[in-house]
Amino acid sequence: MPLPHRATAARRNGGISHWYAEIGVPPTAPPDRAPLEGDRRADVVIAGGGFTGLWTAYYMSRARPDAEIVVLEREFAGFGASGRNGGWMSAHFAGNRDHMARTHGRDSVIALQHGMQSAIDEIISVCRDEGIEADLVKEGVLMVARSAAQEARMHAALAEDRTWGEGPEDIVALSASELEERLRISGARGALFSPHCARVQPAKLVTGLARAVARRGVRICEDTTVLSLEPGRAVTDRGTVSAPVVLRCLEGFTPSVAGAERELLPLNSAIIVTDPLGDERWRRIGWERAELLGDMAHAYMYAQRTADGRIALGGRGVPYRFGSRTDRYGETQPATIRQLVSILHAFFPETADVAIDHAWCGVLGVRRDWTPTVRFDRASGLGDAGGYVGSGVTTTNLAARTLVDLVTGTESDLVGLPWVRDRARRWEPEPLRWLGARLVYGLYRTADQRESGSDSASTDPLAKLAGLISGR
């Protein structure tokens, strides 16, 4: 009997993302909003029209309704990671909790975790109030273990979460049989489940948010490239915006601004999405609800069941481009597509003959210590937020509210969170950061391969070495 055809190529590659194609935005979409028209003045100028910049503008307009707020965006609002990500609205935040506790105290770290959990409900509330339809469903997240080492890390992660006050209402371990009752994954040994996660169609969310921001009187200038950010002004290719408050919200595109080339590393992430699977195939897989799906591998994957019955699955791909370069319209490498398809088929053999409709990629921002930063210097009027390490859909909301409180001088609980800090270590110059990124993810992938073929519950030494090199 012949084996089923295994689809390894995507029908479409690039064109920003499947999420934008779904809502009718063409691959080279022209900006919907006018660019900056020469020099002007404002009270607040924000560089970056993604989630961080738009949420900051949204809450700033609520805190200061009379303020003149301008958002500057090189392409169009939501062009970057905000409209390309995997659609995880999770409570996970990047960074080492023990390191944060040493500088800000244990209670501050726990407050950050609670803030992330509440930020999910805050976004859902804003979507309801602003009429944003974004396929939002809060069904939680499953982190699956498929090897002995992954299973050991799963239980270790649960034990650590318990030491930080996470109870059974926040996270639980599922056995292989308990997991199979809700989702059948080949080779699964168990999973961690947390209810603090929601599925979202990211392009619908970011375009809806941009419309809500514009309705509040914020000027979004698209097709406007920020060249430099200085005290009192943002210099662009179309003029200068003078303002006492200048905020950088560029995430993975931060290195494009003069003087910030080594502040954040733009790591690549790529995604594939299948054709709709059909009722019978879904019945065999058993993924009846909208839980998000991840795993305990070092070079991890992430996935969602989309509202129209597809599987969208992502992973790292080529981790970094020399010189912090970024893609243009999301086209990714054929080898990356094949790698993601192999993960899809390994998890769900039932998808072996399902066509891959679309593949794309984008960049996410990483600080040198892998911890997000929110900061504002009142003397210079300069502020920024970013470095979410791929967990930005929720984190951007909490970071933006924190940044607004810092700017407005509001003495809230948010300004005491551990990611509020004055400075962060810069990345090494090239070619060191290119060599380091390639080495680290090469080690992680090799470690995953060795663990998958072993009965040992110990984490592979190569993964530990990668952690030491990266500083995670």
VOPAGU-2260 file (C-alpha; in pm, 1 decimal, decimal comma):
REM VOPAGU-2260
SITE   aa  ch    i         X         Y         Z
SITE  MET   A    0       0,0       0,0       0,0
SITE  PRO   A    1     156,5     334,3    -102,1
SITE  LEU   A    2     236,8     585,0     166,3
SITE  PRO   A    3      28,9     906,5     165,2
SITE  HIS   A    4     179,9    1206,0      -4,6
SITE  ARG   A    5     362,4    1425,2     246,2
SITE  ALA   A    6     329,3    1792,8     161,7
SITE  THR   A    7     660,8    1968,7     221,0
SITE  ALA   A    8     617,5    2295,6      29,6
SITE  ALA   A    9     384,2    2588,7      83,4
SITE  ARG   A   10     141,5    2711,1    -180,1
SITE  ARG   A   11     227,6    3069,9     -79,8
SITE  ASN   A   12     545,4    3199,8      79,8
SITE  GLY   A   13     566,3    3545,2     232,3
SITE  GLY   A   14     316,6    3816,6     146,6
SITE  ILE   A   15     336,8    3935,2     510,5
SITE  SER   A   16     127,0    3654,7     667,9
SITE  HIS   A   17    -171,2    3424,3     631,1
SITE  TRP   A   18    -348,6    3637,9     889,6
SITE  TYR   A   19    -338,9    3938,1     657,1
SITE  ALA   A   20    -432,1    3732,7     353,0
SITE  GLU   A   21    -735,6    3610,0     545,0
SITE  ILE   A   22    -864,4    3965,3     592,4
SITE  GLY   A   23    -790,7    4066,4     234,9
SITE  VAL   A   24    -468,3    4264,5     270,9
SITE  PRO   A   25    -259,1    4207,1     -47,4
SITE  PRO   A   26     106,4    4098,5     -23,2
SITE  THR   A   27     245,3    4445,4     -94,7
SITE  ALA   A   28     -31,1    4641,2      71,4
SITE  PRO   A   29      -1,1    5018,5      35,9
SITE  PRO   A   30     -38,7    5213,8     360,2
SITE  ASP   A   31    -396,3    5308,2     444,4
SITE  ARG   A   32    -295,4    5623,3     630,1
SITE  ALA   A   33    -107,0    5929,1     512,3
SITE  PRO   A   34     262,4    5971,6     591,7
SITE  LEU   A   35     405,4    6252,5     800,0
SITE  GLU   A   36     382,3    6574,7     602,5
SITE  GLY   A   37     684,2    6775,6     706,6
SITE  ASP   A   38     782,9    6902,6    1049,0
SITE  ARG   A   39     525,7    6921,5    1325,6
SITE  ARG   A   40     489,6    6940,4    1702,5
SITE  ALA   A   41     321,6    6696,2    1941,5
SITE  ASP   A   42     301,8    6617,1    2311,0
SITE  VAL   A   43     403,9    6254,0    2265,0
SITE  VAL   A   44     566,8    6089,8    1963,3
SITE  ILE   A   45     584,5    5710,8    1939,9
SITE  ALA   A   46     812,7    5525,6    1699,5
SITE  GLY   A   47     652,5    5197,2    1593,9
SITE  GLY   A   48     300,0    5107,0    1488,9
SITE  GLY   A   49     287,9    4754,7    1629,3
SITE  PHE   A   50     124,9    4631,2    1948,2
SITE  THR   A   51     359,1    4819,5    2184,1
SITE  GLY   A   52     322,8    5152,5    2007,4
SITE  LEU   A   53     -51,8    5120,4    1952,6
SITE  TRP   A   54    -127,3    5007,8    2308,6
SITE  THR   A   55      88,6    5293,4    2438,6
SITE  ALA   A   56    -101,4    5541,8    2222,0
SITE  TYR   A   57    -434,0    5391,1    2330,1
SITE  TYR   A   58    -370,1    5419,5    2703,7
SITE  MET   A   59    -193,5    5754,7    2670,8
SITE  SER   A   60    -498,5    5896,2    2493,1
SITE  ARG   A   61    -713,6    5772,6    2781,0
SITE  ALA   A   62    -480,9    5913,4    3046,5
SITE  ARG   A   63    -431,8    6246,6    2863,5
SITE  PRO   A   64    -733,2    6299,4    2633,1
SITE  ASP   A   65    -613,1    6645,7    2528,3
SITE  ALA   A   66    -259,8    6536,5    2438,5
SITE  GLU   A   67    -141,2    6548,6    2077,9
SITE  ILE   A   68      -7,2    6198,7    2011,4
SITE  VAL   A   69     169,4    6091,9    1691,5
SITE  VAL   A   70     263,6    5733,9    1595,9
SITE  LEU   A   71     530,6    5688,6    1328,0
SITE  GLU   A   72     535,8    5364,8    1126,2
SITE  ARG   A   73     768,9    5272,5     839,1
SITE  GLU   A   74     516,8    5045,5     660,9
SITE  PHE   A   75     162,9    5024,1     797,7
SITE  ALA   A   76      30,6    4968,0    1148,9
SITE  GLY   A   77      79,4    4601,3    1237,5
SITE  PHE   A   78     321,0    4519,6     953,4
SITE  GLY   A   79     577,7    4351,1    1176,7
SITE  ALA   A   80     547,9    4077,2    1439,3
SITE  SER   A   81     212,3    4211,2    1560,3
SITE  GLY   A   82      46,3    4086,6    1242,8
SITE  ARG   A   83     257,4    3775,3    1187,3
SITE  ASN   A   84     284,2    3594,9    1523,4
SITE  GLY   A   85     136,1    3261,0    1626,1
SITE  GLY   A   86    -168,7    3411,1    1796,8
SITE  TRP   A   87     -77,0    3319,2    2154,0
SITE  MET   A   88    -216,3    3560,6    2411,1
SITE  SER   A   89     -37,3    3396,3    2702,7
SITE  ALA   A   90      65,6    3488,7    3055,7
SITE  HIS   A   91     424,3    3376,8    2996,0
SITE  PHE   A   92     694,4    3643,0    3020,9
SITE  ALA   A   93    1059,7    3615,7    2930,5
SITE  GLY   A   94    1337,2    3643,8    3185,0
SITE  ASN   A   95    1486,4    3454,0    3476,3
SITE  ARG   A   96    1263,6    3493,4    3781,6
SITE  ASP   A   97    1545,6    3437,7    4029,2
SITE  HIS   A   98    1754,2    3710,7    3865,3
SITE  MET   A   99    1458,8    3949,6    3872,3
SITE  ALA   A  100    1394,7    3871,9    4238,8
SITE  ARG   A  101    1753,8    3955,4    4331,2
SITE  THR   A  102    1716,7    4309,7    4197,0
SITE  HIS   A  103    1348,2    4384,8    4263,8
SITE  GLY   A  104    1234,0    4134,4    4523,5
SITE  ARG   A  105    1028,6    3818,7    4505,7
SITE  ASP   A  106     693,1    3992,5    4551,3
SITE  SER   A  107     763,3    4211,0    4248,1
SITE  VAL   A  108     817,8    3904,4    4028,0
SITE  ILE   A  109     495,2    3747,0    4151,5
SITE  ALA   A  110     317,1    4076,7    4081,3
SITE  LEU   A  111     448,6    4064,1    3723,6
SITE  GLN   A  112     306,9    3714,5    3680,9
SITE  HIS   A  113     -32,2    3825,8    3811,5
SITE  GLY   A  114     -15,3    4132,3    3589,2
SITE  MET   A  115      39,2    3913,6    3285,2
SITE  GLN   A  116    -258,2    3697,3    3375,4
SITE  SER   A  117    -485,2    3998,1    3418,5
SITE  ALA   A  118    -354,2    4154,9    3096,1
SITE  ILE   A  119    -519,2    3875,2    2897,0
SITE  ASP   A  120    -857,7    3972,2    3039,5
SITE  GLU   A  121    -774,9    4340,1    2989,5
SITE  ILE   A  122    -719,1    4284,7    2616,3
SITE  ILE   A  123   -1039,4    4084,7    2590,5
SITE  SER   A  124   -1223,5    4369,1    2767,4
SITE  VAL   A  125   -1080,1    4632,3    2531,0
SITE  CYS   A  126   -1179,1    4422,2    2230,1
SITE  ARG   A  127   -1533,7    4401,7    2363,3
SITE  ASP   A  128   -1551,0    4775,1    2436,3
SITE  GLU   A  129   -1397,8    4877,3    2103,2
SITE  GLY   A  130   -1585,7    4625,4    1889,1
SITE  ILE   A  131   -1270,1    4439,6    1780,7
SITE  GLU   A  132   -1351,3    4094,7    1640,1
SITE  ALA   A  133   -1032,2    3888,1    1650,3
SITE  ASP   A  134   -1135,7    3520,6    1689,0
SITE  LEU   A  135   -1053,7    3549,1    2060,7
SITE  VAL   A  136   -1113,4    3232,4    2262,8
SITE  LYS   A  137    -962,3    3179,8    2608,3
SITE  GLU   A  138    -914,7    2802,7    2636,1
SITE  GLY   A  139    -564,6    2783,2    2785,9
SITE  VAL   A  140    -239,2    2631,4    2665,3
SITE  LEU   A  141     -89,3    2280,7    2655,3
SITE  MET   A  142     289,1    2235,6    2677,6
SITE  VAL   A  143     358,2    1881,5    2558,8
SITE  ALA   A  144     649,1    1650,1    2645,0
SITE  ARG   A  145     749,9    1391,9    2381,7
SITE  SER   A  146    1073,5    1248,3    2525,8
SITE  ALA   A  147    1198,4    1136,6    2864,9
SITE  ALA   A  148    1410,9    1451,4    2901,8
SITE  GLN   A  149    1119,9    1675,0    2803,6
SITE  GLU   A  150     895,7    1496,2    3053,9
SITE  ALA   A  151    1152,6    1552,2    3328,3
SITE  ARG   A  152    1173,3    1923,0    3239,8
SITE  MET   A  153     794,5    1939,5    3241,2
SITE  HIS   A  154     774,9    1815,5    3600,8
SITE  ALA   A  155    1067,6    2035,7    3704,4
SITE  ALA   A  156     892,5    2339,2    3554,8
SITE  LEU   A  157     574,4    2256,8    3744,9
SITE  ALA   A  158     767,2    2221,6    4072,4
SITE  GLU   A  159     937,2    2557,3    4013,7
SITE  ASP   A  160     606,0    2726,8    3934,3
SITE  ARG   A  161     469,5    2596,7    4264,6
SITE  THR   A  162     753,2    2775,5    4448,8
SITE  TRP   A  163     635,4    3101,1    4287,2
SITE  GLY   A  164     280,6    3063,9    4415,0
SITE  GLU   A  165     129,8    2901,5    4106,7
SITE  GLY   A  166    -144,3    2665,9    4227,2
SITE  PRO   A  167    -353,8    2398,9    4055,1
SITE  GLU   A  168    -584,2    2673,5    3929,7
SITE  ASP   A  169    -286,5    2819,0    3739,1
SITE  ILE   A  170    -104,0    2512,9    3608,1
SITE  VAL   A  171    -141,9    2134,0    3629,1
SITE  ALA   A  172      33,7    1830,2    3484,3
SITE  LEU   A  173    -162,1    1594,0    3260,0
SITE  SER   A  174     -66,6    1231,5    3208,1
SITE  ALA   A  175     -46,0    1088,8    2857,4
SITE  SER   A  176    -395,7     942,3    2891,6
SITE  GLU   A  177    -539,2    1267,7    3028,6
SITE  LEU   A  178    -383,9    1459,2    2739,8
SITE  GLU   A  179    -524,8    1212,9    2487,4
SITE  GLU   A  180    -876,5    1287,6    2610,3
SITE  ARG   A  181    -845,2    1639,0    2466,9
SITE  LEU   A  182    -569,1    1615,7    2204,4
SITE  ARG   A  183    -392,2    1320,1    2043,2
SITE  ILE   A  184     -25,7    1385,5    1970,5
SITE  SER   A  185     206,4    1111,9    1847,8
SITE  GLY   A  186     459,0    1011,7    2111,6
SITE  ALA   A  187     322,4    1241,5    2381,0
SITE  ARG   A  188     415,7    1149,5    2738,4
SITE  GLY   A  189     212,3    1420,5    2909,4
SITE  ALA   A  190     165,0    1795,6    2919,6
SITE  LEU   A  191     136,1    2099,3    3138,8
SITE  PHE   A  192    -194,0    2283,9    3112,2
SITE  SER   A  193    -253,9    2646,7    3209,7
SITE  PRO   A  194    -584,9    2828,0    3163,4
SITE  HIS   A  195    -404,3    3161,0    3127,5
SITE  CYS   A  196    -385,6    3176,9    2748,4
SITE  ALA   A  197    -617,0    3279,5    2465,1
SITE  ARG   A  198    -614,3    3219,6    2091,8
SITE  VAL   A  199    -630,4    3528,1    1872,8
SITE  GLN   A  200    -610,5    3614,5    1503,5
SITE  PRO   A  201    -327,9    3870,2    1537,3
SITE  ALA   A  202    -388,5    4072,9    1220,4
SITE  LYS   A  203    -751,9    4122,4    1318,5
SITE  LEU   A  204    -643,7    4234,0    1665,4
SITE  VAL   A  205    -376,1    4480,1    1554,9
SITE  THR   A  206    -580,7    4635,0    1272,3
SITE  GLY   A  207    -878,9    4668,2    1506,0
SITE  LEU   A  208    -657,4    4828,9    1769,3
SITE  ALA   A  209    -515,9    5074,1    1513,5
SITE  ARG   A  210    -868,8    5179,9    1419,5
SITE  ALA   A  211    -958,2    5225,6    1788,3
SITE  VAL   A  212    -645,6    5437,4    1842,2
SITE  ALA   A  213    -726,1    5655,3    1540,0
SITE  ARG   A  214   -1082,3    5705,3    1664,2
SITE  ARG   A  215    -936,8    5848,5    1983,4
SITE  GLY   A  216    -766,2    6123,6    1784,7
SITE  VAL   A  217    -415,8    5976,8    1762,4
SITE  ARG   A  218    -237,6    6056,2    1435,5
SITE  ILE   A  219     -84,7    5738,4    1283,8
SITE  CYS   A  220     166,1    5832,3    1013,9
SITE  GLU   A  221     239,7    5533,9     789,7
SITE  ASP   A  222     505,3    5504,5     517,1
SITE  THR   A  223     728,9    5713,3     745,8
SITE  THR   A  224    1075,3    5583,6     837,2
SITE  VAL   A  225    1222,4    5686,3    1171,8
SITE  LEU   A  226    1592,9    5762,8    1132,8
SITE  SER   A  227    1685,5    5870,0    1485,3
SITE  LEU   A  228    1526,2    5942,2    1821,2
SITE  GLU   A  229    1671,7    6221,0    2031,0
SITE  PRO   A  230    1564,5    6421,9    2334,6
SITE  GLY   A  231    1276,6    6637,2    2216,2
SITE  ARG   A  232    1243,7    6502,2    1863,5
SITE  ALA   A  233    1196,5    6208,2    1627,7
SITE  VAL   A  234    1373,3    6251,6    1294,9
SITE  THR   A  235    1218,2    6075,3     993,9
SITE  ASP   A  236    1262,6    6066,9     617,8
SITE  ARG   A  237     956,4    6292,4     587,1
SITE  GLY   A  238    1022,0    6550,3     854,7
SITE  THR   A  239    1081,3    6590,6    1226,9
SITE  VAL   A  240     826,8    6556,8    1505,1
SITE  SER   A  241     921,3    6769,6    1804,6
SITE  ALA   A  242     777,7    6653,5    2137,5
SITE  PRO   A  243     879,1    6655,9    2505,6
SITE  VAL   A  244     811,4    6279,5    2520,9
SITE  VAL   A  245     977,6    6049,3    2262,7
SITE  LEU   A  246     905,5    5676,8    2294,1
SITE  ARG   A  247    1069,6    5391,0    2105,4
SITE  CYS   A  248     837,7    5093,1    2055,1
SITE  LEU   A  249    1006,1    4910,6    1766,4
SITE  GLU   A  250    1076,3    4566,2    1918,3
SITE  GLY   A  251    1266,4    4356,8    1657,1
SITE  PHE   A  252    1313,0    4661,6    1432,1
SITE  THR   A  253    1496,4    4860,1    1702,6
SITE  PRO   A  254    1839,9    4811,1    1535,6
SITE  SER   A  255    1715,3    5011,7    1235,4
SITE  VAL   A  256    1737,2    5333,9    1441,0
SITE  ALA   A  257    2069,8    5514,6    1468,1
SITE  GLY   A  258    2243,8    5443,4    1797,7
SITE  ALA   A  259    2029,5    5140,8    1887,6
SITE  GLU   A  260    2195,9    4883,5    1663,9
SITE  ARG   A  261    2300,4    4656,5    1952,8
SITE  GLU   A  262    2016,2    4708,8    2200,5
SITE  LEU   A  263    1788,5    4431,0    2077,6
SITE  LEU   A  264    1861,0    4125,9    1866,4
SITE  PRO   A  265    1600,6    4055,4    1594,4
SITE  LEU   A  266    1549,7    3678,5    1611,0
SITE  ASN   A  267    1359,7    3516,7    1326,0
SITE  SER   A  268    1052,2    3302,1    1369,0
SITE  ALA   A  269     859,6    3126,8    1091,9
SITE  ILE   A  270     510,5    2980,0    1062,4
SITE  ILE   A  271     322,5    2746,9     830,1
SITE  VAL   A  272     -54,9    2706,4     807,1
SITE  THR   A  273    -237,2    2410,8     656,8
SITE  ASP   A  274    -548,7    2394,4     446,0
SITE  PRO   A  275    -864,5    2335,0     655,2
SITE  LEU   A  276    -845,2    1980,8     792,8
SITE  GLY   A  277   -1211,0    1880,0     774,2
SITE  ASP   A  278   -1432,3    1729,7    1043,9
SITE  GLU   A  279   -1315,0    1368,2    1013,3
SITE  ARG   A  280    -947,1    1452,7    1047,2
SITE  TRP   A  281   -1018,5    1679,1    1343,2
SITE  ARG   A  282   -1215,4    1396,5    1504,1
SITE  ARG   A  283    -910,4    1170,6    1480,5
SITE  ILE   A  284    -679,8    1440,3    1620,3
SITE  GLY   A  285    -928,0    1526,5    1894,6
SITE  TRP   A  286    -840,5    1897,3    1910,1
SITE  GLU   A  287   -1199,3    2005,0    1967,2
SITE  ARG   A  288   -1133,5    2323,5    2161,3
SITE  ALA   A  289    -904,2    2617,8    2100,1
SITE  GLU   A  290    -616,9    2543,1    2337,7
SITE  LEU   A  291    -281,5    2673,0    2222,1
SITE  LEU   A  292     -10,4    2410,6    2181,6
SITE  GLY   A  293     360,1    2418,9    2257,9
SITE  ASP   A  294     627,4    2172,9    2362,1
SITE  MET   A  295     914,3    2128,8    2606,5
SITE  ALA   A  296    1184,4    2109,5    2337,6
SITE  HIS   A  297    1479,0    2348,7    2344,4
SITE  ALA   A  298    1414,0    2473,3    1987,5
SITE  TYR   A  299    1045,9    2486,8    2064,1
SITE  MET   A  300     736,1    2486,2    1845,0
SITE  TYR   A  301     404,9    2669,7    1890,3
SITE  ALA   A  302      68,7    2607,0    1727,8
SITE  GLN   A  303    -298,5    2692,0    1724,9
SITE  ARG   A  304    -617,9    2552,5    1579,4
SITE  THR   A  305    -748,2    2844,5    1376,5
SITE  ALA   A  306   -1107,6    2960,8    1376,1
SITE  ASP   A  307   -1158,7    2814,3    1027,1
SITE  GLY   A  308   -1015,2    2470,8    1111,6
SITE  ARG   A  309    -648,8    2488,5    1009,3
SITE  ILE   A  310    -331,5    2422,2    1205,0
SITE  ALA   A  311     -88,1    2713,2    1224,6
SITE  LEU   A  312     250,5    2594,5    1352,3
SITE  GLY   A  313     569,1    2791,6    1405,0
SITE  GLY   A  314     929,8    2761,5    1516,8
SITE  ARG   A  315    1267,1    2929,9    1496,8
SITE  GLY   A  316    1392,2    2845,1    1143,7
SITE  VAL   A  317    1707,3    3042,1    1053,4
SITE  PRO   A  318    1758,2    3217,7    1385,6
SITE  TYR   A  319    1928,9    3540,9    1286,7
SITE  ARG   A  320    2041,2    3738,3     983,6
SITE  PHE   A  321    2386,6    3896,1     982,7
SITE  GLY   A  322    2391,0    4263,1    1078,6
SITE  SER   A  323    2043,0    4244,9    1239,2
SITE  ARG   A  324    1881,4    4247,1     896,1
SITE  THR   A  325    1509,6    4178,5     871,3
SITE  ASP   A  326    1292,8    4032,5     597,7
SITE  ARG   A  327    1079,7    4254,3     374,9
SITE  TYR   A  328     749,0    4075,8     321,7
SITE  GLY   A  329     788,9    3761,0     526,9
SITE  GLU   A  330     930,1    3519,6     271,1
SITE  THR   A  331    1106,7    3233,9     448,9
SITE  GLN   A  332    1355,3    2968,0     341,7
SITE  PRO   A  333    1237,0    2637,8     184,5
SITE  ALA   A  334    1449,4    2449,1     438,9
SITE  THR   A  335    1263,8    2621,8     721,3
SITE  ILE   A  336     929,6    2525,9     568,7
SITE  ARG   A  337    1041,4    2162,6     541,8
SITE  GLN   A  338    1156,9    2169,3     902,9
SITE  LEU   A  339     820,6    2301,5    1027,0
SITE  VAL   A  340     628,8    2051,9     811,3
SITE  SER   A  341     832,6    1768,6     962,5
SITE  ILE   A  342     732,2    1886,1    1311,3
SITE  LEU   A  343     367,8    1905,5    1203,1
SITE  HIS   A  344     376,8    1548,9    1067,4
SITE  ALA   A  345     561,7    1417,2    1372,7
SITE  PHE   A  346     300,1    1561,9    1606,1
SITE  PHE   A  347       1,2    1482,7    1384,7
SITE  PRO   A  348      60,9    1197,8    1136,1
SITE  GLU   A  349    -298,0    1250,0    1016,7
SITE  THR   A  350    -180,6    1568,3     842,4
SITE  ALA   A  351      65,0    1384,1     612,1
SITE  ASP   A  352    -147,5    1448,2     301,9
SITE  VAL   A  353    -276,4    1792,6     400,4
SITE  ALA   A  354    -147,9    2075,4     180,6
SITE  ILE   A  355      45,6    2364,0     333,5
SITE  ASP   A  356    -138,1    2678,0     232,4
SITE  HIS   A  357      98,8    2950,7     346,9
SITE  ALA   A  358     440,5    3007,6     507,0
SITE  TRP   A  359     589,4    3330,7     635,4
SITE  CYS   A  360     834,8    3470,7     888,2
SITE  GLY   A  361     907,2    3776,6    1099,8
SITE  VAL   A  362    1136,5    3900,4    1375,6
SITE  LEU   A  363    1103,1    3929,3    1750,7
SITE  GLY   A  364    1317,0    4137,3    1985,4
SITE  VAL   A  365    1559,2    3994,3    2243,0
SITE  ARG   A  366    1758,9    4179,3    2507,4
SITE  ARG   A  367    2105,7    4049,1    2590,2
SITE  ASP   A  368    1978,4    3909,8    2921,3
SITE  TRP   A  369    1657,1    3776,6    2758,0
SITE  THR   A  370    1442,4    3997,5    2983,1
SITE  PRO   A  371    1198,7    4266,5    2862,6
SITE  THR   A  372    1265,2    4626,8    2960,1
SITE  VAL   A  373    1032,9    4921,7    3017,8
SITE  ARG   A  374    1196,1    5254,2    3095,8
SITE  PHE   A  375    1146,0    5630,3    3084,1
SITE  ASP   A  376    1397,9    5901,1    3162,0
SITE  ARG   A  377    1214,8    6212,1    3276,3
SITE  ALA   A  378    1515,9    6437,7    3225,9
SITE  SER   A  379    1553,1    6358,6    2855,0
SITE  GLY   A  380    1192,1    6260,0    2782,9
SITE  LEU   A  381    1312,6    5938,2    2616,8
SITE  GLY   A  382    1148,6    5603,8    2686,3
SITE  ASP   A  383    1116,3    5257,5    2536,3
SITE  ALA   A  384     969,3    4914,0    2587,2
SITE  GLY   A  385    1055,2    4582,8    2425,2
SITE  GLY   A  386    1250,3    4259,2    2427,9
SITE  TYR   A  387     957,5    4020,2    2470,4
SITE  VAL   A  388    1138,8    3712,9    2325,3
SITE  GLY   A  389     833,7    3602,0    2129,0
SITE  SER   A  390     576,9    3642,7    2407,9
SITE  GLY   A  391     464,0    3988,4    2308,8
SITE  VAL   A  392      92,7    3959,6    2228,3
SITE  THR   A  393       0,9    3994,7    2596,0
SITE  THR   A  394     324,9    4147,5    2723,4
SITE  THR   A  395     292,2    4452,4    2497,9
SITE  ASN   A  396     -32,6    4549,4    2668,9
SITE  LEU   A  397     113,7    4536,3    3019,6
SITE  ALA   A  398     436,5    4703,0    2904,5
SITE  ALA   A  399     243,2    4986,2    2738,0
SITE  ARG   A  400      35,5    5053,7    3047,8
SITE  THR   A  401     355,6    5052,1    3254,3
SITE  LEU   A  402     522,0    5295,3    3012,9
SITE  VAL   A  403     221,7    5530,0    3022,1
SITE  ASP   A  404     227,8    5534,0    3402,9
SITE  LEU   A  405     599,2    5615,0    3395,8
SITE  VAL   A  406     545,0    5901,2    3150,9
SITE  THR   A  407     246,2    6046,8    3337,1
SITE  GLY   A  408     410,5    6007,2    3678,4
SITE  THR   A  409     134,8    5778,4    3803,0
SITE  GLU   A  410     237,0    5597,7    4123,4
SITE  SER   A  411      84,1    5262,8    4031,9
SITE  ASP   A  412     181,1    4904,8    4109,7
SITE  LEU   A  413     296,3    4873,3    3747,5
SITE  VAL   A  414     592,0    5110,8    3785,0
SITE  GLY   A  415     739,8    4878,2    4048,9
SITE  LEU   A  416     744,2    4570,6    3825,6
SITE  PRO   A  417    1089,8    4411,7    3781,7
SITE  TRP   A  418    1123,1    4494,4    3413,0
SITE  VAL   A  419    1127,9    4867,2    3492,5
SITE  ARG   A  420    1500,0    4942,8    3486,6
SITE  ASP   A  421    1735,7    5212,7    3365,7
SITE  ARG   A  422    1962,9    5016,8    3135,5
SITE  ALA   A  423    2031,1    4676,7    2984,1
SITE  ARG   A  424    2348,7    4518,8    2853,6
SITE  ARG   A  425    2410,2    4559,7    2480,7
SITE  TRP   A  426    2468,6    4276,5    2234,3
SITE  GLU   A  427    2817,1    4198,9    2107,5
SITE  PRO   A  428    2929,1    4352,0    1776,0
SITE  GLU   A  429    2930,2    4149,8    1456,1
SITE  PRO   A  430    3033,2    3889,2    1370,6
SITE  LEU   A  431    3012,8    3771,1    1732,6
SITE  ARG   A  432    2635,4    3797,2    1769,4
SITE  TRP   A  433    2576,2    3622,2    1433,5
SITE  LEU   A  434    2814,5    3340,5    1528,5
SITE  GLY   A  435    2662,8    3316,0    1875,5
SITE  ALA   A  436    2302,3    3299,9    1755,7
SITE  ARG   A  437    2379,8    3036,2    1494,2
SITE  LEU   A  438    2580,2    2831,2    1743,0
SITE  VAL   A  439    2320,1    2846,1    2019,9
SITE  TYR   A  440    2030,4    2730,3    1804,9
SITE  GLY   A  441    2244,2    2468,4    1633,9
SITE  LEU   A  442    2324,3    2327,6    1977,4
SITE  TYR   A  443    1958,8    2337,7    2081,5
SITE  ARG   A  444    1845,5    2148,6    1771,6
SITE  THR   A  445    2116,5    1886,6    1810,6
SITE  ALA   A  446    2022,5    1846,3    2177,3
SITE  ASP   A  447    1658,0    1793,1    2081,1
SITE  GLN   A  448    1756,5    1526,5    1828,1
SITE  ARG   A  449    1972,8    1343,9    2081,1
SITE  GLU   A  450    1703,6    1360,3    2349,6
SITE  SER   A  451    1435,8    1228,8    2114,3
SITE  GLY   A  452    1636,6     913,9    2054,8
SITE  SER   A  453    1724,9     852,3    2419,1
SITE  ASP   A  454    1549,6     713,2    2726,0
SITE  SER   A  455    1755,3     938,0    2953,8
SITE  ALA   A  456    1560,0    1189,6    3162,6
SITE  SER   A  457    1862,2    1420,8    3178,2
SITE  THR   A  458    1878,0    1737,1    2970,9
SITE  ASP   A  459    2138,4    1697,8    2698,4
SITE  PRO   A  460    2472,2    1867,8    2782,3
SITE  LEU   A  461    2467,5    2057,1    2451,7
SITE  ALA   A  462    2148,2    2235,7    2558,9
SITE  LYS   A  463    2312,3    2333,1    2886,3
SITE  LEU   A  464    2610,1    2467,1    2693,1
SITE  ALA   A  465    2375,8    2668,9    2469,8
SITE  GLY   A  466    2215,1    2817,6    2778,8
SITE  LEU   A  467    2551,5    2924,9    2914,4
SITE  ILE   A  468    2656,3    3085,6    2585,2
SITE  SER   A  469    2326,5    3267,6    2535,8
SITE  GLY   A  470    2297,6    3387,4    2896,0
SITE  ARG   A  471    1936,5    3271,0    2925,5
